[in-house]
């Protein structure tokens, strides 16, 4: 099994190939797999830090970090995604743990907000997030706002 590595890069640090692979992975999961027609490229990527989990040089999982006062008053983690063929190996928990640590290093003490798919509420609770809203629809999928302080 190839070695698994983590990296976090600003938009300007991403290579053209990394950006393409990120957008391809997000489209494969959010648009094709989840059958959600929405504008993924939303002008937040340029301001984001991009967390990537790589196996054998290929992006296996990904999350986007936004600074406080970009989307929420706190930092935020979004666009959390894993390659469908490599799921059920614990990468989601590792990805979120790494993303949380990156947020805490970049913006210490400011908290983190996520817009989580409702069915993943228990998963995010295990990572220290607390539900902060009633369910709402985002792209026709039930979501909840969750915060971690």
C-alpha positions as CSV (number, residue, x, y, z in Angstrom):
1,X,0.0,0.0,0.0
2,X,1.5,3.4,-1.0
3,X,2.4,5.8,1.8
4,X,-0.3,8.3,2.9
5,X,0.8,11.9,3.3
6,X,-1.0,15.2,4.2
7,X,-0.4,18.7,2.9
8,X,-2.0,22.1,3.2
9,X,-1.4,24.7,0.5
10,X,-2.7,28.2,-0.3
11,X,-4.3,28.6,-3.8
12,X,-1.1,30.2,-5.1
13,X,1.0,27.2,-3.9
14,X,-1.2,24.7,-5.8
15,X,0.2,23.4,-9.1
16,X,-2.0,23.4,-12.1
17,X,-2.3,19.6,-11.9
18,X,-3.2,19.7,-8.2
19,X,-6.0,22.3,-8.8
20,X,-7.3,20.2,-11.7
21,X,-7.3,17.0,-9.6
22,X,-9.1,18.8,-6.7
23,X,-11.8,20.2,-9.0
24,X,-12.2,16.8,-10.7
25,X,-12.6,15.0,-7.4
26,X,-15.1,17.5,-6.1
27,X,-17.1,17.3,-9.3
28,X,-17.0,13.5,-9.3
29,X,-18.5,13.3,-5.8
30,X,-20.7,16.4,-5.4
31,X,-22.1,16.7,-8.9
32,X,-22.0,13.2,-10.4
33,X,-22.2,10.8,-7.4
34,X,-24.6,13.0,-5.2
35,X,-26.4,14.2,-8.3
36,X,-26.2,17.8,-7.2
37,X,-26.2,20.4,-9.9
38,X,-24.6,23.5,-8.3
39,X,-21.7,25.9,-8.9
40,X,-18.8,24.3,-7.2
41,X,-16.3,26.9,-8.4
42,X,-17.5,29.7,-6.1
43,X,-14.7,32.2,-5.9
44,X,-13.7,31.0,-2.4
45,X,-10.9,28.7,-3.6
46,X,-8.5,31.6,-4.2
47,X,-8.8,32.7,-0.5
48,X,-8.7,29.1,0.8
49,X,-6.1,26.8,2.2
50,X,-6.4,23.4,0.5
51,X,-5.9,20.2,2.6
52,X,-5.0,17.1,0.6
53,X,-4.5,13.6,1.6
54,X,-2.4,11.8,-1.0
55,X,-1.6,8.1,-1.6
56,X,1.0,7.4,-4.2
57,X,0.9,11.1,-5.3
58,X,-2.8,11.0,-6.0
59,X,-5.3,13.1,-4.1
60,X,-7.4,10.6,-2.1
61,X,-9.3,13.1,0.1
62,X,-9.6,16.9,0.3
63,X,-11.0,19.7,2.4
64,X,-11.1,23.5,1.9
65,X,-10.3,25.8,4.8
66,X,-11.5,29.4,4.9
67,X,-10.3,32.1,7.3
68,X,-12.6,33.8,9.8
69,X,-14.9,36.4,8.3
70,X,-14.7,34.8,4.8
71,X,-17.8,32.6,5.0
72,X,-18.6,32.6,8.7
73,X,-17.3,34.6,11.7
74,X,-15.1,31.7,12.6
75,X,-12.8,29.7,10.4
76,X,-14.6,27.0,8.3
77,X,-13.9,23.6,6.8
78,X,-15.9,22.7,3.7
79,X,-15.8,20.8,0.4
80,X,-14.9,17.7,2.5
81,X,-14.5,14.9,0.0
82,X,-13.0,11.4,-0.4
83,X,-12.3,9.4,-3.6
84,X,-15.2,6.9,-3.7
85,X,-12.8,3.9,-4.5
86,X,-10.8,4.6,-1.3
87,X,-13.5,5.2,1.3
88,X,-14.1,3.1,4.4
89,X,-10.4,3.2,5.4
90,X,-10.6,5.9,8.1
91,X,-9.3,8.7,5.8
92,X,-12.3,10.9,6.6
93,X,-11.5,11.0,10.3
94,X,-7.8,11.6,9.5
95,X,-8.7,14.3,7.0
96,X,-10.9,16.2,9.4
97,X,-8.4,15.8,12.3
98,X,-5.7,17.3,10.1
99,X,-8.0,20.0,8.8
100,X,-9.0,20.9,12.4
101,X,-5.3,21.1,13.4
102,X,-4.5,23.3,10.4
103,X,-7.3,25.7,11.4
104,X,-6.1,25.8,15.0
105,X,-2.6,26.5,13.8
106,X,-3.6,29.2,11.3
107,X,-6.4,30.9,13.4
108,X,-5.8,29.9,17.0
109,X,-8.7,30.2,19.4
110,X,-11.3,31.4,16.8
111,X,-13.4,28.3,16.5
112,X,-14.5,26.4,13.4
113,X,-17.9,26.3,11.6
114,X,-19.1,23.7,9.1
115,X,-22.2,23.1,7.1
116,X,-22.5,19.3,7.5
117,X,-24.7,16.9,5.7
118,X,-27.2,15.9,8.4
119,X,-26.6,12.2,8.1
120,X,-22.9,12.8,9.2
121,X,-23.9,14.6,12.4
122,X,-22.6,11.8,14.7
123,X,-19.3,11.6,12.8
124,X,-18.7,15.3,13.3
125,X,-19.8,15.2,16.9
126,X,-17.0,12.6,17.5
127,X,-14.6,15.3,16.3
128,X,-15.9,17.9,18.8
129,X,-18.5,19.7,16.7
130,X,-21.8,20.7,18.3
131,X,-25.0,21.1,16.3
132,X,-25.9,24.8,16.0
133,X,-29.0,24.9,13.7
134,X,-32.1,23.0,12.7
135,X,-31.8,21.0,9.5
136,X,-31.9,23.1,6.3
137,X,-31.7,22.2,2.6
138,X,-28.5,23.0,0.7
139,X,-28.6,21.9,-2.9
140,X,-31.5,19.7,-2.0
141,X,-29.6,17.8,0.7
142,X,-30.3,18.1,4.4
143,X,-27.6,20.0,6.2
144,X,-26.9,21.3,9.7
145,X,-24.6,24.1,10.9
146,X,-22.1,22.8,13.4
147,X,-19.4,24.6,15.5
148,X,-16.3,23.6,17.3
149,X,-14.8,26.0,19.9
